[in-house]
């Protein structure tokens, strides 16, 4: 009986060592998985920050482009008006009127 108890105690001790080794192995694997996931989360956060910055830059560029287009559209409209006025002005008055209108147009463009 004592031999059986001793064998049983050795079997239990060996089983405990196996279980402990398996537990440590699983713990190590789990820690590795958690580290990889945390690294991926960090990478994704950085990607989000970069994407957000790119969206802001693109939005600002679009607003600037739209503003420039509005300015150009206004200038083209002013040119069309200027050309219409010059065409309808008698030839003798045209040079001075054209200079006066172009000067006013330049001043207006500076103000914008």
C-alpha positions in Angstrom: 0.0 0.0 0.0 2.8 2.3 0.8 4.4 1.7 -2.5 1.1 2.5 -4.2 0.8 5.7 -2.2 4.3 6.7 -3.1 3.7 5.9 -6.8 0.5 7.9 -6.6 2.3 10.8 -5.0 5.0 10.8 -7.7 2.3 10.6 -10.4 0.5 13.6 -8.8 3.8 15.5 -8.6 4.6 14.7 -12.2 1.1 15.7 -13.3 1.4 19.0 -11.4 4.7 19.7 -13.1 3.2 19.0 -16.5 0.2 21.2 -15.7 2.4 24.0 -14.5 4.5 23.8 -17.7 1.4 23.8 -19.8 0.1 26.8 -17.8 3.3 28.7 -18.3 3.3 27.9 -22.0 -0.3 29.2 -22.4 0.5 32.2 -20.4 3.5 33.0 -22.6 1.5 32.5 -25.7 -1.3 34.7 -24.4 1.1 37.5 -23.5 2.6 37.3 -27.0 -0.9 37.6 -28.5 -1.8 40.5 -26.3 1.5 42.3 -27.1 0.8 41.8 -30.9 -2.7 43.1 -30.5 -1.6 46.1 -28.6 1.0 46.8 -31.3 -1.7 46.5 -34.0 -4.0 48.8 -32.0 -1.2 51.4 -31.7 -0.5 51.2 -35.5 -4.2 51.6 -36.2 -4.3 54.7 -33.9 -1.4 56.2 -35.8 -3.0 55.4 -39.1 -6.2 57.2 -37.9 -4.2 60.3 -36.8 -2.5 60.4 -40.2 -5.8 59.9 -42.1 -7.4 62.6 -40.0 -4.5 65.0 -40.8 -4.8 64.2 -44.5 -8.5 64.8 -44.4 -8.0 68.2 -42.8 -5.3 69.2 -45.3 -7.4 68.1 -48.2 -10.4 70.0 -46.8 -8.3 73.2 -46.4 -6.9 72.7 -49.9 -10.4 72.3 -51.3 -11.6 75.5 -49.5 -8.7 77.4 -50.8 -9.3 76.1 -54.4 -13.0 77.0 -54.1 -12.1 80.5 -52.9 -9.6 80.9 -55.8 -12.3 79.7 -58.3 -14.8 82.3 -56.9 -12.2 85.0 -57.2 -11.3 84.0 -60.8 -15.0 83.8 -61.6 -15.5 87.3 -60.3 -12.5 88.6 -62.2 -13.8 86.9 -65.4 -17.1 88.5 -64.9 -15.4 91.9 -64.3 -13.4 91.4 -67.5 -16.6 90.6 -69.5 -18.3 93.7 -68.1 -15.1 95.8 -68.9 -15.0 94.4 -72.5 -18.7 95.2 -72.9 -18.3 98.7 -71.7 -15.3 99.3 -73.9 -17.1 97.9 -76.9 -20.1 100.2 -76.4 -18.0 103.3 -75.8 -17.2 105.7 -78.6 -13.7 105.1 -79.9 -12.5 108.6 -78.9 -13.4 107.8 -75.2 -12.3 104.2 -75.2 -8.6 104.5 -74.2 -9.2 106.7 -71.1 -12.3 104.7 -70.0 -10.4 101.4 -70.4 -7.5 102.6 -68.3 -9.9 103.9 -65.7 -11.9 100.7 -65.5 -8.7 98.5 -65.5 -7.4 100.6 -62.6 -10.6 100.2 -60.7 -10.5 96.5 -61.4 -7.0 96.1 -60.1 -7.9 98.0 -56.9 -10.9 95.7 -56.4 -8.7 92.7 -56.9 -6.2 93.9 -54.3 -9.1 94.4 -51.8 -10.2 90.8 -52.3 
